[in-house]
Amino acid sequence: MIFSVIGTLVLSAVISCKRQPETPVSSAAMEDVTTFRGEVRQHYNNRRFAELEEIASKVRSGKERVRYGDWKIYHFYQAMDCREDEQESMWKLHEQIHREWLEKFPQSITARVAQAEFLTTYAWHARSDATAKYVSEEGWRLFHERLAAARTVLDQSKSLSPACPMWWYTCQTVALGQEWSRGEYDALFASAKAFEPEFFPYDCSRAKYLLPRWHGKPGEWEEVAEKQIKLQGATGSEIYARVVQEQEGYYDNIFQRSAASWRKTRKGFDDLRTHYPDSLELLNTYCRMACIAGDREQARKLFGEIGENKVQSCWRVKGDEYERAKAWAMASK
């Protein structure tokens, strides 16, 4: 019997300002991310904009990554997020901080992207996670108003130097909400990949855009993701695995309910572990995906490698997912 998971989107292996892990994580890579995001957040809270500019410049120019391959520039912007459950007064405070940052550094691509990122998050906050028909008229108004403001900020900063990979990613979020045509979206994606081919959040964002619930057809995101493997070259399989991992949360079992390929996903995780052999996050996530795919032999092998090094944020706490998965993997067929 294939091990399946039913529930909401799995907690990311990245500590988020929006959603904290349900149990402490001891992994060195997670500690690196926590420390980095905490430093950024402290500068942001205290309006130390010069320090923020310096950090962004360093991680952007060096294309720095954390130990499991995530881009630091992505975490830089995410560290400044306002929590979804914050009162409206806190959202207004964030809005003011971004205005002050831009006033002090009017030609900064970092300040512009940060402001646009805030506006897109603020837009979805107004819309809420409710099904479209249950979103209030005021919610829709604010959603479109804030997305329009974010697009204006992005349009005005397009020619600023140096360019930032998160500019395109934020624009993809705007495009999703504003329902850009497929032609417009494909052109944006092509421009993004031309700028930074290895920035896999672009691919994850496009896969979301192509979900049937948004602007795609059944099987479309899977087909597009597979085609990208060859176009991407040496890292094609790795990016494919990251896309499937990201999309997994939209299905009760992605390998049963979509056309995602476990064979290709497995190849991608093998490649990722070659590049990031010390990452416990990748090991735990790979193991979880093997369980979802029903690959008992591979899951058993990976659980053996995990040993006592479980990274809880890679597994759902609800329903004791890790324990159930391990029991399934270690049982006789």
C-alpha positions as CSV (number, residue, x, y, z in Angstrom):
1,M,0.0,0.0,0.0
2,I,1.4,3.4,-1.0
3,F,2.1,5.7,1.9
4,S,0.0,8.9,1.3
5,V,-0.3,12.2,3.0
6,I,-3.6,14.1,3.4
7,G,-3.5,17.6,4.7
8,T,-2.3,21.1,4.1
9,L,1.0,22.2,2.6
10,V,4.0,20.7,4.3
11,L,6.1,23.1,6.4
12,S,9.0,24.3,4.3
13,A,12.5,23.4,5.4
14,V,13.1,27.1,5.7
15,I,12.2,29.0,8.8
16,S,9.6,31.6,7.8
17,C,8.6,34.9,9.3
18,K,5.0,34.0,8.3
19,R,5.0,30.5,9.8
20,Q,7.3,29.2,12.5
21,P,8.3,25.5,12.8
22,E,6.2,23.5,15.2
23,T,9.2,22.0,16.9
24,P,12.8,23.2,17.3
25,V,15.3,22.2,14.5
26,S,18.9,21.5,15.3
27,S,20.3,21.3,11.8
28,A,23.3,23.6,11.1
29,A,21.8,24.7,7.8
30,M,18.6,25.8,9.5
31,E,20.6,27.6,12.2
32,D,22.4,29.5,9.4
33,V,19.1,30.6,7.8
34,T,17.6,31.5,11.2
35,T,20.7,33.6,12.1
36,F,20.7,35.3,8.7
37,R,17.0,36.1,8.7
38,G,17.2,37.3,12.2
39,E,20.0,39.7,11.4
40,V,18.1,41.1,8.4
41,R,14.9,41.5,10.5
42,Q,16.7,43.3,13.3
43,H,18.1,45.8,10.8
44,Y,14.7,46.2,9.2
45,N,12.9,46.7,12.5
46,N,15.4,49.3,13.5
47,R,15.4,51.0,10.1
48,R,19.1,50.4,9.6
49,F,18.7,50.8,5.8
50,A,22.4,51.2,5.0
51,E,23.1,47.8,6.6
52,L,20.3,46.2,4.7
53,E,21.6,47.7,1.4
54,E,25.1,46.3,2.3
55,I,23.8,42.8,3.1
56,A,21.7,42.6,-0.1
57,S,24.5,43.8,-2.2
58,K,26.8,41.1,-0.8
59,V,24.5,38.1,-1.1
60,R,23.2,39.2,-4.5
61,S,26.6,39.8,-6.1
62,G,28.1,36.6,-4.7
63,K,25.0,34.6,-5.6
64,E,25.2,33.2,-2.1
65,R,23.3,30.1,-1.0
66,V,22.5,28.3,2.2
67,R,23.7,24.7,2.7
68,Y,20.7,23.1,1.0
69,G,20.9,25.3,-2.0
70,D,18.3,28.0,-1.3
71,W,19.3,31.5,-2.4
72,K,20.1,33.9,0.4
73,I,18.7,36.9,-1.6
74,Y,15.3,35.1,-1.4
75,H,15.6,34.8,2.4
76,F,16.7,38.4,2.6
77,Y,13.4,39.7,1.4
78,Q,11.3,37.0,3.1
79,A,12.8,38.0,6.5
80,M,11.0,41.3,6.3
81,D,7.5,39.8,5.9
82,C,4.7,40.8,8.1
83,R,2.9,37.9,9.7
84,E,-0.5,37.0,8.4
85,D,-2.1,37.3,11.8
86,E,-0.7,40.7,12.6
87,Q,-3.2,43.5,13.3
88,E,-3.8,46.1,10.6
89,S,-1.7,48.7,12.6
90,M,1.4,46.5,12.1
91,W,0.8,46.2,8.4
92,K,0.6,50.0,8.3
93,L,3.9,50.2,10.3
94,H,5.6,48.0,7.7
95,E,4.2,50.2,4.9
96,Q,5.8,53.2,6.6
97,I,9.1,51.5,7.0
98,H,9.3,50.8,3.3
99,R,8.4,54.4,2.5
100,E,11.2,55.6,4.7
101,W,13.7,53.2,3.2
102,L,12.8,54.4,-0.3
103,E,13.1,58.0,0.8
104,K,16.6,57.4,2.0
105,F,17.7,55.3,-0.9
106,P,15.5,56.4,-3.9
107,Q,17.6,54.7,-6.5
108,S,18.0,51.4,-4.7
109,I,16.8,48.3,-6.4
110,T,16.8,46.6,-3.0
111,A,14.4,49.1,-1.5
112,R,12.1,49.0,-4.6
113,V,11.9,45.2,-4.6
114,A,11.3,45.1,-0.9
115,Q,8.5,47.5,-1.2
116,A,6.9,45.6,-4.1
117,E,7.3,42.4,-2.2
118,F,5.5,44.0,0.8
119,L,2.7,45.2,-1.5
120,T,2.1,41.8,-3.0
121,T,1.9,40.2,0.4
122,Y,-0.4,43.0,1.6
123,A,-2.6,42.4,-1.5
124,W,-3.0,38.7,-0.7
125,H,-3.6,39.6,3.0
126,A,-6.6,41.6,1.8
127,R,-7.9,38.9,-0.5
128,S,-7.4,36.2,2.2
129,D,-7.1,32.5,1.4
130,A,-10.8,32.1,0.8
131,T,-12.2,30.6,-2.4
132,A,-12.7,33.5,-4.9
133,K,-16.5,33.6,-4.5
134,Y,-16.2,34.1,-0.7
135,V,-13.8,37.1,-1.0
136,S,-15.5,40.3,0.0
137,E,-15.9,43.2,-2.4
138,E,-13.5,45.3,-0.3
139,G,-11.0,42.4,-0.2
140,W,-11.0,42.3,-4.0
141,R,-10.7,46.1,-4.3
142,L,-7.6,46.2,-2.0
143,F,-6.2,43.2,-3.7
144,H,-6.2,44.8,-7.1
145,E,-5.2,48.2,-5.8
146,R,-2.1,46.9,-4.0
147,L,-1.1,44.6,-6.9
148,A,-1.3,47.6,-9.2
149,A,0.9,49.6,-6.8
150,A,3.4,46.8,-6.7
151,R,3.5,46.6,-10.5
152,T,4.1,50.4,-10.7
153,V,7.1,50.1,-8.3
154,L,8.5,47.2,-10.3
155,D,8.0,49.1,-13.6
156,Q,9.7,52.2,-12.3
157,S,12.7,50.1,-11.1
158,K,13.2,47.9,-14.1
159,S,16.2,49.8,-15.4
160,L,18.0,50.3,-12.0
161,S,21.4,48.8,-11.6
162,P,22.4,46.3,-10.4
163,A,19.5,44.1,-11.3
164,C,18.0,41.8,-8.7
165,P,16.8,38.3,-9.3
166,M,13.9,38.9,-6.9
167,W,12.6,41.6,-9.2
168,W,11.4,39.0,-11.7
169,Y,10.1,36.7,-9.0
170,T,8.0,39.5,-7.4
171,C,6.7,40.4,-10.9
172,Q,5.6,36.7,-11.3
173,T,3.5,37.1,-8.2
174,V,1.9,40.2,-9.5
175,A,1.3,38.5,-12.9
176,L,-0.5,35.6,-11.1
177,G,-2.8,37.9,-9.3
178,Q,-3.4,40.2,-12.2
179,E,-4.1,37.3,-14.5
180,W,-1.5,38.1,-17.2
181,S,-2.0,36.3,-20.4
182,R,0.1,33.2,-21.2
183,G,2.1,35.1,-23.7
184,E,2.9,37.9,-21.3
185,Y,3.8,35.4,-18.5
186,D,6.0,33.3,-20.8
187,A,7.9,36.4,-21.9
188,L,8.5,37.4,-18.2
189,F,9.7,33.9,-17.4
190,A,12.1,33.9,-20.4
191,S,13.5,37.2,-19.3
192,A,14.0,36.0,-15.8
193,K,15.8,32.8,-16.8
194,A,18.0,34.8,-19.2
195,F,19.1,36.9,-16.3
196,E,19.6,34.1,-13.8
197,P,19.0,30.5,-15.1
198,E,19.7,28.8,-11.8
199,F,17.2,30.9,-9.7
200,F,14.8,28.0,-9.3
201,P,12.0,30.1,-7.5
202,Y,11.2,31.3,-11.0
203,D,10.3,27.7,-12.0
204,C,8.3,27.1,-8.8
205,S,6.4,30.3,-9.4
206,R,5.6,29.3,-13.0
207,A,4.4,25.9,-11.9
208,K,1.9,27.5,-9.6
209,Y,0.7,29.9,-12.3
210,L,0.0,26.8,-14.5
211,L,-2.1,25.0,-11.9
212,P,-5.7,24.4,-13.1
213,R,-6.9,26.5,-10.2
214,W,-5.0,29.4,-11.6
215,H,-4.2,29.8,-15.3
216,G,-3.2,26.3,-16.6
217,K,-4.8,23.1,-17.8
218,P,-4.6,19.7,-16.2
219,G,-1.1,18.2,-16.8
220,E,0.3,21.5,-18.1
221,W,2.7,22.4,-15.3
222,E,4.1,18.9,-15.3
223,E,4.7,19.0,-19.0
224,V,6.3,22.4,-18.9
225,A,8.5,21.3,-15.9
226,E,9.7,18.2,-17.8
227,K,10.6,20.2,-20.9
228,Q,12.6,22.6,-18.8
229,I,14.9,19.7,-17.7
230,K,16.7,19.6,-21.0
231,L,16.6,23.4,-21.5
232,Q,18.2,23.8,-18.0
233,G,21.2,21.6,-18.7
234,A,23.2,20.2,-15.9
235,T,20.9,21.4,-13.1
236,G,17.6,20.5,-14.9
237,S,16.8,17.5,-12.8
238,E,17.5,19.4,-9.6
239,I,15.2,22.2,-10.5
240,Y,12.5,19.7,-11.5
241,A,12.7,18.0,-8.1
242,R,12.4,21.4,-6.4
243,V,9.3,22.2,-8.5
244,V,7.6,18.9,-7.7
245,Q,8.4,19.3,-4.0
246,E,6.9,22.8,-4.1
247,Q,3.7,21.6,-5.9
248,E,3.3,18.6,-3.6
249,G,1.2,20.7,-1.2
250,Y,-1.6,21.1,-3.7
251,Y,-2.3,17.4,-3.8
252,D,-3.2,14.6,-1.4
253,N,-0.6,12.5,-3.3
254,I,1.1,14.3,-6.2
255,F,2.4,11.1,-7.9
256,Q,-1.1,9.7,-8.0
257,R,-3.1,12.9,-8.7
258,S,-0.8,14.6,-11.2
259,A,1.5,13.7,-14.0
260,A,4.6,14.4,-11.9
261,S,7.3,11.8,-12.5
262,W,8.8,10.1,-9.5
263,R,11.6,8.7,-11.6
264,K,12.6,12.2,-12.7
265,T,12.1,13.6,-9.2
266,R,14.3,10.9,-7.7
267,K,17.0,11.7,-10.2
268,G,16.7,15.4,-9.2
269,F,17.1,14.6,-5.5
270,D,20.1,12.4,-6.2
271,D,21.7,15.3,-8.1
272,L,20.9,17.7,-5.3
273,R,22.5,15.5,-2.7
274,T,25.6,15.3,-4.8
275,H,25.9,19.0,-4.8
276,Y,24.8,19.4,-1.1
277,P,25.9,16.2,0.5
278,D,25.7,17.5,4.1
279,S,22.2,18.8,3.9
280,L,19.9,17.0,6.4
281,E,17.0,19.1,5.0
282,L,17.4,17.6,1.5
283,L,17.8,14.1,3.0
284,N,14.6,14.3,5.0
285,T,12.7,15.9,2.2
286,Y,13.9,13.3,-0.3
287,C,12.8,10.5,2.2
288,R,9.4,12.1,2.6
289,M,8.9,12.3,-1.2
290,A,9.9,8.7,-1.6
291,C,7.2,7.7,0.9
292,I,4.6,9.7,-0.9
293,A,5.7,8.0,-4.2
294,G,5.4,4.6,-2.6
295,D,9.1,3.8,-3.2
296,R,9.5,1.6,-0.1
297,E,13.0,0.4,-1.0
298,Q,14.4,4.0,-1.4
299,A,12.5,5.3,1.6
300,R,14.0,2.5,3.8
301,K,17.5,3.4,2.6
302,L,17.0,7.1,3.3
303,F,15.5,6.5,6.8
304,G,18.7,4.5,7.5
305,E,20.8,7.5,6.5
306,I,18.7,9.8,8.6
307,G,19.1,7.8,11.8
308,E,18.7,10.2,14.6
309,N,19.0,13.3,12.4
310,K,15.3,13.9,11.8
311,V,14.5,17.5,10.6
312,Q,11.0,18.0,11.9
313,S,10.2,21.0,9.7
314,C,10.5,18.7,6.7
315,W,7.6,16.5,8.0
316,R,4.1,17.2,9.1
317,V,3.6,17.1,12.8
318,K,-0.1,16.5,12.5
319,G,-0.8,12.8,12.3
320,D,2.8,11.8,13.3
321,E,3.8,11.7,9.7
322,Y,7.4,10.8,10.3
323,E,6.6,7.9,12.6
324,R,3.9,6.5,10.3
325,A,6.1,6.9,7.2
326,K,9.1,5.2,8.9
327,A,6.9,2.3,10.1
328,W,5.6,1.8,6.6
329,A,9.0,2.0,5.0
330,M,10.5,-0.5,7.5
331,A,7.6,-3.0,7.3
332,S,7.7,-6.1,5.1
333,K,5.9,-5.8,1.8
